[in-house]
Amino acid sequence: MKQARLLIGCVLAVALARAACGGNVIVVGSGVGSPPTVQVFDARTHKLQKSFAAFDLPNYTGGVSVAAGEVLGDGNSYVIAGTGPSAPAMIAVRSLIGQLVYKLSVFPGDYPGGVNVAVGDVNGDGIDDIIVGMNESPGMVAVIDGKSRAQIASFIPYRDSNQGGVRVAVGRLKSDEPKYIIVAPTKDGSYIQAYSIHNLQTPVLTIFQQNPGEGFNIAAGRFEGLGRPDDIAVASDFGGILTIRIYRPDGGLWTSFPVPYFGPGGFRFGAVYTGGAFAYLAVAPGSGRSRQIYIFDPLRGFPVDGFLALSPNYTGGLFVAGDDPF
């Protein structure tokens, strides 16, 4: 029988980051139809610390995909924000109080389809790198070196089978190796794949999903605790009562559970850490209806905490992500 886990340490967060003072924060990105807002909260009290615009783009309402990580190698976490549809593909790296560190255009030409972002050390130099995926066809993935800020690799994982874009995550699938780039199609695909930065032609892992034509959301985290590699959480993009399935690094299904709260707008999620050994899943609405974020314990398969983000009248959906402190 599965044993219930205790919530340990600090209050749960959407994007868990290490602030300069050593505390944890919550980072939330607004969805499509709203100004490009990022909010930073204290994770223990949920008190708003800072609210700022992710991009200096007049009249932009395409949403803000978010990640958080130590991309400068100075021991502090930073917010990484990616543009959505209707704007040039761009990422912005900002401090936790909103100061712009740098911004970077990604992908060639005038690609306007939006990007998805993830953070993790994939080249093994001890500094988090930034992974950027096109949200629309042809679904290219770019790898930005955290140390040099230069693009060090790019590839198209679903060149022959995907008519949409790609969502990205980063996970340590083998304990003694750098983290892997994990990808999922935004539509018209059935496979979740993981790649090593050293071989972007052949995936090291392929997980088949039984919903061809739909897209998938993904996240990676230590859902089974320290001493184990990361697992991969997967869920379909749309539907009524959706299910999150969590796979081990060998592709075997570990557990699954329904998420009945958000309806046809779907949901987004990310792995979060409470100060203990286990990762939890922060689950937020993909569009409309709610600004409620639920914190799920994957072992038990139901929410153990939650909080509200953005303004009381906000219904535009949220972007969520998690920072791996290990």
LOKEMI-429173 format. One line per field, with one value per residue (C-alpha): residue in one letter; x, y negated, z negated; residue number from 1. Coordinates in nm, 4 decimals. Layout:
type c(A  ...);
east c(X  ...);
north c(Y  ...);
up c(Z  ...);
seq c(NUM  ...);
//
This chain:
type c(M  K  Q  A  R  L  L  I  G  C  V  L  A  V  A  L  A  R  A  A  C  G  G  N  V  I  V  V  G  S  G  V  G  S  P  P  T  V  Q  V  F  D  A  R  T  H  K  L  Q  K  S  F  A  A  F  D  L  P  N  Y  T  G  G  V  S  V  A  A  G  E  V  L  G  D  G  N  S  Y  V  I  A  G  T  G  P  S  A  P  A  M  I  A  V  R  S  L  I  G  Q  L  V  Y  K  L  S  V  F  P  G  D  Y  P  G  G  V  N  V  A  V  G  D  V  N  G  D  G  I  D  D  I  I  V  G  M  N  E  S  P  G  M  V  A  V  I  D  G  K  S  R  A  Q  I  A  S  F  I  P  Y  R  D  S  N  Q  G  G  V  R  V  A  V  G  R  L  K  S  D  E  P  K  Y  I  I  V  A  P  T  K  D  G  S  Y  I  Q  A  Y  S  I  H  N  L  Q  T  P  V  L  T  I  F  Q  Q  N  P  G  E  G  F  N  I  A  A  G  R  F  E  G  L  G  R  P  D  D  I  A  V  A  S  D  F  G  G  I  L  T  I  R  I  Y  R  P  D  G  G  L  W  T  S  F  P  V  P  Y  F  G  P  G  G  F  R  F  G  A  V  Y  T  G  G  A  F  A  Y  L  A  V  A  P  G  S  G  R  S  R  Q  I  Y  I  F  D  P  L  R  G  F  P  V  D  G  F  L  A  L  S  P  N  Y  T  G  G  L  F  V  A  G  D  D  P  F);
east c(0.0000  0.1242  0.2110  0.0988  0.3760  0.3989  0.4390  0.7852  0.9484  0.8338  0.4948  0.4433  0.5179  0.4381  0.7889  1.0144  1.3270  1.6117  1.6033  1.9124  1.8145  1.7877  1.4066  1.1707  0.9384  0.6374  0.6525  0.3360  0.2951  -0.0280  -0.2101  -0.3266  -0.5539  -0.3921  -0.0939  0.2363  0.2481  0.4821  0.4115  0.6595  0.5225  0.6800  0.6331  0.5742  0.3203  0.1976  0.2517  0.3110  0.6742  0.6818  0.4663  0.6193  0.5830  0.7749  0.8209  0.8280  0.5944  0.3106  -0.0377  0.1039  -0.1432  0.0014  0.0816  0.4028  0.5530  0.7794  1.0667  1.3045  1.6646  2.0268  2.1094  2.3915  2.5807  2.5855  2.3747  2.0582  1.7482  1.6093  1.2793  1.2903  0.9909  0.8942  0.6647  0.3406  0.1602  0.1520  0.4978  0.8530  0.9986  1.1931  1.2991  1.3679  1.5761  1.4875  1.5793  1.3164  1.2364  1.1893  1.5202  1.6059  1.9304  1.9113  1.6705  1.7344  1.5615  1.5292  1.4564  1.5128  1.2928  0.9629  0.8295  0.5260  0.3950  0.5137  0.7635  0.7719  1.0629  1.2356  1.5528  1.8178  2.1861  2.1967  2.5664  2.7042  2.8907  2.7033  2.5000  2.1378  2.0741  1.7584  1.5564  1.3178  1.0586  0.8493  0.4796  0.3880  0.5242  0.7969  0.8537  1.2217  1.3991  1.6871  1.9391  2.0802  2.3968  2.3496  2.7141  2.7760  2.4133  2.4844  2.2713  2.4706  2.2297  1.8967  1.6935  1.3447  1.2378  0.9148  1.0302  0.8311  0.5200  0.4273  0.2299  0.2425  0.4950  0.6762  0.6640  0.9830  1.1017  1.4359  1.4987  1.7787  1.6856  2.0173  2.1657  2.5266  2.4704  2.3635  1.9957  1.8053  1.5852  1.2301  0.9831  0.6137  0.4076  0.1533  -0.0693  -0.0641  0.1753  0.1760  0.5267  0.7044  1.0796  1.4001  1.7329  2.0901  2.2622  2.5359  2.3018  2.0042  1.9346  1.8227  1.6055  1.7228  1.3606  1.0266  0.6922  0.3860  0.0590  -0.2822  -0.4281  -0.3039  -0.4085  -0.3946  -0.1087  0.0536  0.1834  0.4922  0.7013  0.9912  1.0747  1.1788  0.8276  0.9646  1.2191  1.5921  1.8205  1.6098  1.6241  1.3458  1.0109  0.8104  0.4535  0.2320  -0.1256  -0.3355  -0.4086  -0.7871  -1.0945  -1.3261  -1.1728  -0.8084  -0.5540  -0.1915  0.0295  0.3760  0.6418  0.9732  1.2945  1.2688  0.9305  0.7233  0.4087  0.4499  0.1118  -0.1815  -0.4646  -0.7501  -0.7581  -1.1309  -1.1165  -1.0631  -1.2946  -1.2419  -0.9829  -0.7301  -0.4474  -0.0754  0.1538  0.5071  0.7145  0.7645  0.9619  0.8535  1.1942  1.1767  1.2959  0.9888  0.8522  0.4855  0.2835  0.1430  -0.1608  -0.3215  -0.5933  -0.4873  -0.7495  -1.0532  -1.2725  -1.0277  -0.7089  -0.6842  -0.3630  -0.3806  -0.0835  -0.1022  0.0856  0.1477  0.1808  -0.1717  -0.3190  -0.5121  -0.4469  -0.2940  -0.2780  -0.3637  -0.3772  -0.5043  -0.2896  -0.3234  -0.6261  -0.9746  -1.1358  -0.8616  -0.9718  -0.7047  -0.5249  -0.1816  0.1652  0.3452  0.6882  0.9165  1.2772  1.4730  1.6861  1.8976);
north c(0.0000  -0.3474  -0.5539  -0.9160  -1.1703  -1.4646  -1.8131  -1.9214  -2.2627  -2.5741  -2.6423  -2.4933  -2.7076  -2.7221  -2.8039  -2.7282  -2.9414  -3.0280  -3.4020  -3.6052  -3.6065  -3.2275  -3.2112  -3.0366  -3.2217  -3.1525  -3.2662  -3.2830  -3.3839  -3.5204  -3.3475  -3.4511  -3.7573  -3.9477  -4.1807  -3.9895  -3.9765  -3.7886  -3.7817  -3.6772  -3.5623  -3.4616  -3.0854  -3.0691  -3.3483  -3.3782  -3.7536  -3.9293  -4.0406  -4.1830  -4.2175  -4.3205  -4.3021  -4.0179  -4.2019  -4.5608  -4.4916  -4.7424  -4.5837  -4.2335  -3.9816  -3.6485  -3.4994  -3.4325  -3.0854  -3.0767  -2.8872  -2.9645  -2.8617  -2.9521  -3.0482  -3.2894  -3.0560  -3.3074  -3.1031  -3.3073  -3.2097  -3.4117  -3.4216  -3.3046  -3.4239  -3.3225  -3.5029  -3.3520  -3.3879  -3.7159  -3.8344  -3.7648  -3.4583  -3.5913  -3.5032  -3.7480  -3.6706  -3.8852  -3.8973  -3.8052  -4.1754  -4.2218  -4.3752  -4.2764  -4.0785  -4.0098  -3.9257  -3.7070  -3.6466  -3.2803  -3.0937  -3.2271  -3.4573  -3.6016  -3.2945  -3.4255  -3.1091  -3.1529  -2.9530  -2.7218  -2.7359  -2.5051  -2.5268  -2.2738  -2.1902  -1.9713  -2.0099  -1.9294  -2.2552  -2.3249  -2.6176  -2.5854  -2.6086  -2.7390  -2.5106  -2.6819  -2.5006  -2.6390  -2.6255  -2.5829  -2.4003  -2.3000  -2.2414  -2.3316  -2.3160  -2.5504  -2.5089  -2.8303  -2.7857  -2.9427  -3.0420  -3.2043  -3.2951  -3.1515  -2.9005  -2.5781  -2.3384  -2.3075  -2.0191  -1.9216  -1.6131  -1.5389  -1.6229  -1.3449  -1.3157  -1.6464  -1.9272  -2.1389  -2.2628  -2.1164  -2.1533  -2.1106  -1.9947  -1.8992  -1.5987  -1.3902  -1.0486  -0.8921  -0.9838  -1.0015  -1.2053  -1.5612  -1.6288  -1.5349  -1.7429  -1.6069  -1.6981  -1.6515  -1.7520  -2.0332  -1.8396  -1.5614  -1.3376  -1.0317  -1.0178  -1.1785  -1.1705  -1.2464  -1.3475  -1.3890  -1.7111  -1.4857  -1.3092  -1.5102  -1.2721  -0.9677  -0.9791  -0.7862  -0.7343  -0.7188  -0.6941  -0.6198  -0.7998  -0.6772  -1.0131  -1.0868  -1.4294  -1.5904  -1.7729  -1.6945  -1.8845  -1.7505  -1.8045  -1.6192  -1.5861  -1.3579  -1.2408  -0.9284  -1.1171  -1.1722  -0.8945  -0.8296  -0.9909  -1.2153  -1.0809  -1.2333  -1.3577  -1.3624  -1.4776  -1.5465  -1.9049  -1.9063  -1.7238  -1.6861  -1.4990  -1.4684  -1.2280  -1.2854  -0.9828  -0.9615  -0.7474  -0.6261  -0.6875  -0.3402  -0.4320  -0.2224  -0.3753  -0.4490  -0.6011  -0.8002  -1.0093  -1.2301  -1.6109  -1.6997  -2.0728  -2.2641  -2.1236  -2.1569  -2.4338  -2.1804  -2.2586  -2.3196  -2.1893  -2.1810  -1.9912  -2.1756  -2.1075  -2.1916  -2.1749  -1.7972  -1.5126  -1.4697  -1.6685  -1.7626  -1.8871  -2.2383  -2.2222  -2.5388  -2.6168  -2.6179  -2.8757  -3.0470  -2.9687  -2.9896  -3.1319  -2.8500  -2.6506  -2.3045  -2.1225  -1.7486  -1.4761  -1.2237  -0.9375  -0.9893  -1.1326  -1.4250  -1.7889  -1.8644  -2.2440  -2.5326  -2.9083  -3.1827  -3.3766  -3.7123  -3.9435  -3.8437  -3.8842  -3.7050  -3.4049  -3.3850  -3.0684  -3.0410  -2.9171  -2.7227  -2.5689  -2.4315  -2.4826  -2.1711  -2.2549  -1.9396);
up c(0.0000  0.0839  -0.2205  -0.2472  -0.2406  -0.4744  -0.3369  -0.4444  -0.4619  -0.2841  -0.1334  0.2130  0.5148  0.8848  1.0009  0.7072  0.7151  0.4829  0.4170  0.3344  -0.0325  -0.0330  -0.0396  0.2027  0.4382  0.6592  1.0219  1.2338  1.5991  1.7462  2.0307  2.3767  2.3866  2.1006  2.0665  2.0330  1.6548  1.4250  1.0535  0.7865  0.4495  0.1226  0.1096  -0.2653  -0.3006  0.0611  0.0217  0.3507  0.3740  0.7235  1.0329  1.3639  1.7394  1.8971  2.2280  2.3475  2.6382  2.6949  2.7029  2.6639  2.5130  2.6299  2.2885  2.0995  2.0693  1.7639  1.6098  1.3231  1.2729  1.2014  1.5576  1.4642  1.2326  0.9471  0.7064  0.7649  0.9582  1.2444  1.4310  1.7920  1.9941  2.3473  2.5903  2.7156  3.0496  3.2452  3.1401  3.2576  3.0854  2.7895  2.4374  2.1568  1.8491  1.5479  1.1832  0.9271  0.8877  1.2619  1.3674  1.7227  1.7419  2.1125  2.3895  2.6874  3.0193  3.1070  3.4312  3.7816  3.9855  3.8665  3.6867  3.4880  3.3283  2.9701  2.7664  2.4656  2.2210  1.9731  1.7654  1.6614  1.6929  2.0047  2.0917  1.7466  1.6779  1.3540  1.4916  1.5996  1.9719  2.1402  2.3679  2.6100  2.8204  3.1071  3.0172  3.3845  3.6887  3.7646  3.3929  3.3652  3.0279  2.9437  2.6598  2.5097  2.3048  1.9633  1.9335  2.2707  2.3619  2.7067  2.8918  2.8827  3.0533  3.2336  3.3702  3.4899  3.2920  3.4843  3.8334  4.0053  3.7884  3.6264  3.7880  3.4741  3.2241  2.9286  2.5512  2.3542  2.0142  1.8601  1.6376  1.4893  1.6252  1.5222  1.1854  1.3061  1.6237  1.7193  1.7604  2.0741  2.3034  2.2965  2.5705  2.6449  2.9503  2.9226  3.1666  3.4262  3.2361  3.0129  2.8673  2.5743  2.6336  2.4428  2.5968  2.4806  2.5844  2.7246  2.9699  3.0917  3.3790  3.1804  2.8660  2.5609  2.4554  2.6375  2.4576  2.6697  2.5902  2.7102  2.8110  3.1650  3.2886  2.9450  2.7840  2.4518  2.1525  1.9762  1.6639  1.5018  1.1341  0.8500  0.7748  0.6032  0.3950  0.3579  0.4652  0.7742  1.1185  1.2429  1.3606  1.6477  1.6014  1.9137  1.9799  2.2887  2.3836  2.4015  2.2792  1.9823  1.6902  1.7878  1.6453  1.5512  1.6121  1.4587  1.6244  1.4902  1.6899  1.8438  1.9946  1.7536  1.6060  1.2330  1.1480  1.2894  1.1486  1.2771  1.2611  1.2724  1.1985  1.5207  1.7890  2.1652  2.1306  2.0055  1.7679  1.7405  1.4695  1.3379  1.0825  0.7532  0.4368  0.0822  -0.0832  -0.1207  0.0949  0.3166  0.6086  0.6261  0.9229  0.9432  1.1721  1.3144  1.5708  1.9343  2.0280  1.8773  1.5788  1.2897  1.1422  0.8890  0.8667  0.7125  0.5628  0.6251  0.4419  0.7215  0.4742  0.3430  0.6637  0.5178  0.4218  0.0831  0.1091  0.3378  0.3853  0.6158  0.8638  1.0425  1.0007  0.8765  1.2201  1.4117  1.6230  1.8926  1.7897  1.6308  1.7206  1.4509  1.4103  1.1439  1.0358  0.9441  0.6381  0.6651);
seq c(1  2  3  4  5  6  7  8  9  10  11  12  13  14  15  16  17  18  19  20  21  22  23  24  25  26  27  28  29  30  31  32  33  34  35  36  37  38  39  40  41  42  43  44  45  46  47  48  49  50  51  52  53  54  55  56  57  58  59  60  61  62  63  64  65  66  67  68  69  70  71  72  73  74  75  76  77  78  79  80  81  82  83  84  85  86  87  88  89  90  91  92  93  94  95  96  97  98  99  100  101  102  103  104  105  106  107  108  109  110  111  112  113  114  115  116  117  118  119  120  121  122  123  124  125  126  127  128  129  130  131  132  133  134  135  136  137  138  139  140  141  142  143  144  145  146  147  148  149  150  151  152  153  154  155  156  157  158  159  160  161  162  163  164  165  166  167  168  169  170  171  172  173  174  175  176  177  178  179  180  181  182  183  184  185  186  187  188  189  190  191  192  193  194  195  196  197  198  199  200  201  202  203  204  205  206  207  208  209  210  211  212  213  214  215  216  217  218  219  220  221  222  223  224  225  226  227  228  229  230  231  232  233  234  235  236  237  238  239  240  241  242  243  244  245  246  247  248  249  250  251  252  253  254  255  256  257  258  259  260  261  262  263  264  265  266  267  268  269  270  271  272  273  274  275  276  277  278  279  280  281  282  283  284  285  286  287  288  289  290  291  292  293  294  295  296  297  298  299  300  301  302  303  304  305  306  307  308  309  310  311  312  313  314  315  316  317  318  319  320  321  322  323  324  325  326);
//
